[in-house]
Amino acid sequence: MRQSDEQRGPRPVQRPRLYEHLAQHIASFIEAQGLVAGDRLPPERQLARDLGVSRATLTRALAALETQGRVEVRHGVGALVRQAPPPGDLTGRIAAHPTSEVAVAREAVMVGVARAAASHPHKGMRIAMLGDDGTIPTFDEVWRCVRRLAGKSLLVELDDVLAAQCADPEETSGLRSRLDDLAVAVVRGDPDAAAAACTGILAPATAPQTASPVTGDTGKAYTS
C-alpha cells in the first residue's frame, strides 16, 4: 500500500552546494566592483586563495557563471566578464534564482514533458524508444528518449533552458526505480503514471521513495 504524502512526511531541505554559493558571491563581486564586459577577473590561483576555496571548487563556480553567461573562461587568458543578460532575457532571469527554485521549476516542466511522451500516438515508437532491452540506461539516455517522444514543444525548450542551470539527478537506486516507472508508463501510454514518476525526481537522494505508480512495487514491468 502506498503511503500518502502526509504519512511520508516532508522531504529533506535542499542545500545549495559550495560552488553555487561561490558563483553567486563572484557575481555579486562583479556587480559591486562595477566590472564590465571584457574586464578580467584575478587569476584563478589568486582568486581561489583570496576566497579561501580550492581550485576545483572555483573552477565549478566559474563554469556555472559561464553557463549563465556572466563570464567567459579562455585558456591562457583567464575569466573575462561578459555583458549581463538583459532583464527580459529568460536565461538571465532564471540565473537570478537559487538553484533549488530552478530545480522545482524544471521538475514541473519534466512532468509536462513526460505526459507528452506518454501521449505519443504511435505505440510502436514508444516501445522502440523505451522498451526493456536488457540494459540499464542512464538518466541522460532515458530522458533523451522521453524528450524525443514529447516532440518539439515549448516544454522541451524550457527544459533545455532550465537544465543548463540545474544538474541532472544523481544515479542512485531510487532514481533507477523512478526511471523504470517512467519507461513503463510511457510505453503503456499512461500520462498520469509518467507524471507521477517524474514528481520528486530532482529531490535529494535521501528522500523517501514511493511505490511504483505502474506496478505497485519497484520492479521493472516493461510490457506492451
Sine and cosine of phi, psi and omega as CSV:
sin_phi,cos_phi,sin_psi,cos_psi,sin_omega,cos_omega
0.00,0.00,0.71,-0.70,0.01,-1.00
-0.98,0.20,0.66,-0.75,0.07,-1.00
-0.99,0.15,0.52,-0.85,0.08,-1.00
-0.97,0.25,0.27,-0.96,0.02,-1.00
-0.85,0.52,-0.59,0.80,-0.03,-1.00
-0.92,0.39,-0.62,0.79,-0.02,-1.00
-0.94,0.34,-0.57,0.82,0.00,-1.00
-0.95,0.31,-0.47,0.88,-0.02,-1.00
0.99,0.11,0.11,-0.99,-0.06,-1.00
-0.94,0.34,0.45,-0.89,0.06,-1.00
-0.99,0.13,0.36,-0.93,0.04,-1.00
-0.86,0.51,0.52,-0.86,0.01,-1.00
-0.96,0.29,0.74,-0.68,0.06,-1.00
-0.98,0.21,0.78,-0.63,-0.01,-1.00
-0.94,-0.33,0.77,-0.64,0.05,-1.00
-0.84,0.54,0.61,-0.79,0.02,-1.00
-0.97,0.23,0.30,-0.96,-0.07,-1.00
-0.85,0.53,-0.68,0.74,-0.05,-1.00
-0.91,0.41,-0.48,0.88,0.04,-1.00
-0.94,0.35,-0.69,0.72,0.09,-1.00
-0.86,0.51,-0.69,0.73,-0.05,-1.00
-0.90,0.43,-0.65,0.76,0.02,-1.00
-0.88,0.48,-0.69,0.72,0.03,-1.00
-0.90,0.44,-0.62,0.78,0.00,-1.00
-0.90,0.43,-0.68,0.73,0.01,-1.00
-0.92,0.39,-0.63,0.78,0.04,-1.00
-0.88,0.47,-0.66,0.75,0.04,-1.00
-0.91,0.42,-0.60,0.80,0.04,-1.00
-0.89,0.46,-0.68,0.74,0.02,-1.00
-0.87,0.50,-0.70,0.72,0.01,-1.00
-0.91,0.41,-0.72,0.69,-0.06,-1.00
-0.90,0.44,-0.58,0.82,-0.02,-1.00
-1.00,0.10,-0.10,1.00,-0.01,-1.00
0.92,0.39,0.50,0.87,-0.01,-1.00
-0.94,0.33,0.59,-0.81,-0.04,-1.00
-0.86,-0.51,0.13,-0.99,-0.03,-1.00
-0.81,0.59,0.76,-0.64,0.00,-1.00
0.98,-0.18,-0.36,0.93,0.05,-1.00
-0.92,0.39,0.54,-0.84,-0.07,-1.00
-0.97,-0.25,0.70,-0.71,0.11,-0.99
-0.97,0.25,0.33,-0.95,0.05,-1.00
-0.84,0.55,0.42,-0.91,0.04,-1.00
-0.80,0.59,0.53,-0.85,-0.09,-1.00
-0.84,0.54,-0.67,0.74,-0.01,-1.00
-0.86,0.50,-0.71,0.70,0.01,-1.00
-0.93,0.37,-0.67,0.75,-0.02,-1.00
-0.89,0.45,-0.67,0.75,0.02,-1.00
-0.90,0.44,-0.65,0.76,0.00,-1.00
-0.92,0.39,-0.69,0.73,-0.02,-1.00
-0.91,0.42,-0.59,0.81,-0.04,-1.00
-1.00,0.07,-0.20,0.98,0.02,-1.00
0.95,0.30,0.58,0.81,0.01,-1.00
-0.78,-0.63,0.21,-0.98,0.03,-1.00
-0.98,0.22,0.33,-0.94,0.05,-1.00
-0.89,0.46,-0.59,0.80,-0.02,-1.00
-0.89,0.46,-0.69,0.72,0.01,-1.00
-0.91,0.41,-0.66,0.75,0.03,-1.00
-0.89,0.45,-0.65,0.76,0.00,-1.00
-0.88,0.48,-0.67,0.75,0.02,-1.00
-0.92,0.40,-0.62,0.78,0.01,-1.00
-0.91,0.41,-0.68,0.74,0.02,-1.00
-0.92,0.40,-0.58,0.81,0.05,-1.00
-0.90,0.44,-0.63,0.77,0.04,-1.00
-0.90,0.43,-0.67,0.74,0.02,-1.00
-0.92,0.39,-0.55,0.84,0.03,-1.00
-0.93,0.37,-0.63,0.78,0.06,-1.00
-0.89,0.47,-0.60,0.80,-0.01,-1.00
-0.98,0.21,-0.14,0.99,0.00,-1.00
0.99,0.14,0.30,0.96,-0.02,-1.00
-1.00,0.01,-0.51,0.86,0.02,-1.00
-0.68,-0.74,0.26,-0.97,0.11,-0.99
-0.76,-0.65,0.85,-0.53,-0.02,-1.00
-0.99,-0.12,0.89,-0.46,-0.01,-1.00
-0.93,-0.38,0.74,-0.67,0.01,-1.00
-0.88,0.47,0.77,-0.64,0.02,-1.00
0.99,0.14,-0.13,0.99,0.00,-1.00
-0.91,-0.42,-0.72,0.69,-0.04,-1.00
0.91,-0.42,-0.29,-0.96,-0.04,-1.00
-1.00,-0.05,0.84,-0.54,0.02,-1.00
-0.95,-0.32,0.65,-0.76,0.03,-1.00
-0.94,0.34,0.67,-0.74,0.07,-1.00
-0.94,-0.34,0.31,-0.95,0.02,-1.00
-0.88,0.47,0.78,-0.62,0.01,-1.00
-0.89,0.45,0.63,-0.77,0.02,-1.00
-0.85,0.52,0.59,-0.80,0.02,-1.00
-0.88,0.47,0.44,-0.90,-0.05,-1.00
-0.80,0.59,-0.53,0.85,-0.04,-1.00
-1.00,0.10,-0.07,1.00,-0.02,-1.00
-0.97,0.24,0.81,-0.59,-0.09,-1.00
-0.89,0.45,-0.69,0.73,-0.01,-1.00
-0.87,0.50,-0.69,0.73,0.01,-1.00
-0.91,0.42,-0.63,0.77,0.01,-1.00
-0.92,0.40,-0.63,0.78,0.03,-1.00
-0.91,0.40,-0.65,0.76,-0.03,-1.00
-0.88,0.48,-0.37,0.93,-0.02,-1.00
-0.98,0.22,-0.18,0.98,-0.03,-1.00
-0.99,-0.13,0.47,-0.88,0.05,-1.00
-0.87,0.50,0.48,-0.88,-0.01,-1.00
-0.85,0.53,-0.57,0.82,-0.01,-1.00
-0.89,0.46,-0.61,0.79,0.03,-1.00
-0.95,0.31,-0.60,0.80,0.04,-1.00
-0.89,0.45,-0.62,0.78,0.01,-1.00
-0.89,0.45,-0.64,0.76,0.03,-1.00
-0.89,0.46,-0.69,0.72,0.00,-1.00
-0.91,0.42,-0.67,0.74,-0.02,-1.00
-0.91,0.42,-0.65,0.76,0.00,-1.00
-0.87,0.49,-0.64,0.77,0.04,-1.00
-0.89,0.46,-0.64,0.77,0.04,-1.00
-0.92,0.39,-0.65,0.76,0.01,-1.00
-0.87,0.49,-0.61,0.79,0.05,-1.00
-0.86,0.51,-0.70,0.72,0.02,-1.00
-0.91,0.41,-0.65,0.76,0.02,-1.00
-0.90,0.44,-0.67,0.75,0.01,-1.00
-0.89,0.46,-0.66,0.75,0.04,-1.00
-0.87,0.49,-0.69,0.73,-0.01,-1.00
-0.90,0.44,-0.65,0.76,0.00,-1.00
-0.90,0.44,-0.68,0.73,0.00,-1.00
-0.93,0.35,-0.31,0.95,0.01,-1.00
-1.00,-0.05,0.07,1.00,0.02,-1.00
-0.83,0.55,0.76,-0.65,-0.14,-0.99
-0.94,0.34,-0.33,0.95,-0.08,-1.00
-0.97,-0.23,0.97,-0.26,-0.03,-1.00
-0.88,0.48,-0.61,0.79,0.01,-1.00
-0.86,0.51,-0.62,0.79,0.03,-1.00
-0.92,0.38,-0.66,0.75,0.02,-1.00
-0.88,0.47,-0.67,0.74,0.01,-1.00
-0.92,0.39,-0.67,0.74,-0.02,-1.00
-0.88,0.47,-0.60,0.80,-0.06,-1.00
-0.98,0.17,-0.63,0.78,-0.16,-0.99
-0.78,-0.62,0.13,0.99,0.05,-1.00
-0.92,0.40,0.42,-0.91,-0.04,-1.00
-0.95,0.32,0.87,-0.49,0.03,-1.00
-0.90,-0.44,0.25,0.97,0.04,-1.00
1.00,0.02,-0.08,1.00,0.01,-1.00
-0.99,-0.13,0.19,-0.98,0.06,-1.00
-0.89,-0.46,1.00,0.01,-0.04,-1.00
-0.94,0.34,0.41,-0.91,0.05,-1.00
-0.99,0.16,0.15,-0.99,0.07,-1.00
-0.84,0.54,-0.70,0.71,-0.03,-1.00
-0.85,0.52,-0.67,0.74,-0.01,-1.00
-0.92,0.39,-0.71,0.71,-0.01,-1.00
-0.91,0.42,-0.72,0.70,-0.07,-1.00
-0.93,0.36,-0.54,0.84,0.07,-1.00
-0.88,0.47,-0.65,0.76,0.03,-1.00
-0.93,0.37,-0.66,0.75,0.01,-1.00
-0.88,0.48,-0.71,0.70,0.00,-1.00
-0.88,0.47,-0.63,0.77,0.00,-1.00
-0.90,0.43,-0.66,0.75,0.02,-1.00
-0.92,0.38,-0.49,0.87,0.01,-1.00
-0.94,0.33,-0.34,0.94,0.03,-1.00
0.99,0.14,0.03,-1.00,0.02,-1.00
-0.99,0.16,0.96,-0.28,-0.05,-1.00
-0.63,-0.78,0.19,-0.98,0.04,-1.00
-0.89,0.46,-0.59,0.81,0.01,-1.00
-0.87,0.49,-0.67,0.74,0.00,-1.00
-0.91,0.41,-0.63,0.77,0.05,-1.00
-0.90,0.43,-0.65,0.76,0.04,-1.00
-0.90,0.43,-0.61,0.79,0.04,-1.00
-0.88,0.47,-0.62,0.78,0.06,-1.00
-0.86,0.52,-0.74,0.67,-0.05,-1.00
-0.91,0.41,-0.71,0.71,-0.04,-1.00
-0.94,0.33,-0.61,0.79,-0.03,-1.00
-0.89,0.45,-0.48,0.88,0.00,-1.00
-0.91,0.42,-0.34,0.94,-0.03,-1.00
-0.83,-0.55,0.27,0.96,0.00,-1.00
-0.60,-0.80,0.90,-0.44,-0.05,-1.00
-0.90,0.44,0.55,-0.84,0.10,-1.00
-0.91,0.42,0.40,-0.92,0.01,-1.00
-0.91,0.42,0.49,-0.87,0.02,-1.00
-0.95,0.30,0.55,-0.83,0.00,-1.00
-0.96,0.28,0.95,-0.32,0.03,-1.00
-0.71,-0.70,0.14,-0.99,0.06,-1.00
-0.90,0.44,-0.57,0.82,0.04,-1.00
-0.90,0.43,-0.68,0.73,0.03,-1.00
-0.91,0.41,-0.64,0.77,0.01,-1.00
-0.83,0.55,-0.68,0.73,0.01,-1.00
-0.90,0.45,-0.67,0.74,0.01,-1.00
-0.91,0.43,-0.64,0.77,0.01,-1.00
-0.91,0.42,-0.63,0.77,0.07,-1.00
-0.87,0.49,-0.72,0.70,0.01,-1.00
-0.88,0.48,-0.66,0.75,-0.02,-1.00
-0.90,0.44,-0.72,0.69,-0.01,-1.00
-0.88,0.47,-0.69,0.72,0.01,-1.00
-0.87,0.49,-0.71,0.71,-0.04,-1.00
-0.90,0.44,-0.67,0.74,0.00,-1.00
-0.92,0.39,-0.69,0.72,0.01,-1.00
-0.87,0.50,-0.65,0.76,-0.01,-1.00
-0.98,0.19,-0.16,0.99,-0.01,-1.00
0.95,0.30,0.66,0.75,-0.04,-1.00
-0.92,-0.39,1.00,-0.03,-0.04,-1.00
-0.86,0.51,-0.62,0.78,-0.02,-1.00
-0.90,0.44,-0.69,0.72,0.01,-1.00
-0.93,0.38,-0.59,0.81,0.04,-1.00
-0.90,0.44,-0.66,0.75,0.04,-1.00
-0.90,0.44,-0.66,0.75,0.00,-1.00
-0.89,0.45,-0.60,0.80,0.00,-1.00
-0.92,0.39,-0.48,0.88,-0.01,-1.00
-1.00,0.06,-0.32,0.95,-0.02,-1.00
-0.94,0.35,0.90,-0.44,-0.03,-1.00
1.00,-0.01,0.08,1.00,-0.09,-1.00
-0.93,0.36,-0.40,0.92,0.04,-1.00
-0.99,-0.14,0.12,0.99,0.03,-1.00
-0.95,0.31,0.33,-0.94,0.01,-1.00
-0.83,0.56,0.47,-0.88,-0.04,-1.00
-0.89,0.47,-0.33,0.94,-0.02,-1.00
-0.99,0.10,-0.11,0.99,-0.02,-1.00
-0.92,0.40,0.59,-0.80,0.00,-1.00
-0.87,0.50,0.59,-0.81,0.01,-1.00
-0.99,-0.13,0.62,-0.78,0.03,-1.00
-1.00,-0.01,0.23,-0.97,0.08,-1.00
-0.94,0.34,0.34,-0.94,-0.01,-1.00
-0.87,0.49,0.76,-0.64,0.03,-1.00
-0.96,0.29,-0.16,0.99,-0.03,-1.00
-0.96,-0.30,-0.74,0.67,-0.11,-0.99
-0.99,-0.17,-0.30,0.95,-0.06,-1.00
1.00,0.03,-0.10,1.00,0.09,-1.00
-0.62,-0.79,-0.23,-0.97,-0.05,-1.00
-0.98,-0.21,0.21,0.98,-0.01,-1.00
-0.99,0.12,0.33,-0.94,0.02,-1.00
-0.99,0.16,0.56,-0.83,0.01,-1.00
-0.53,-0.85,0.85,0.53,-0.02,-1.00
-0.97,0.25,0.99,-0.11,0.02,-1.00
-0.79,-0.62,0.42,-0.91,-0.01,-1.00
-1.00,-0.03,0.00,0.00,0.00,0.00
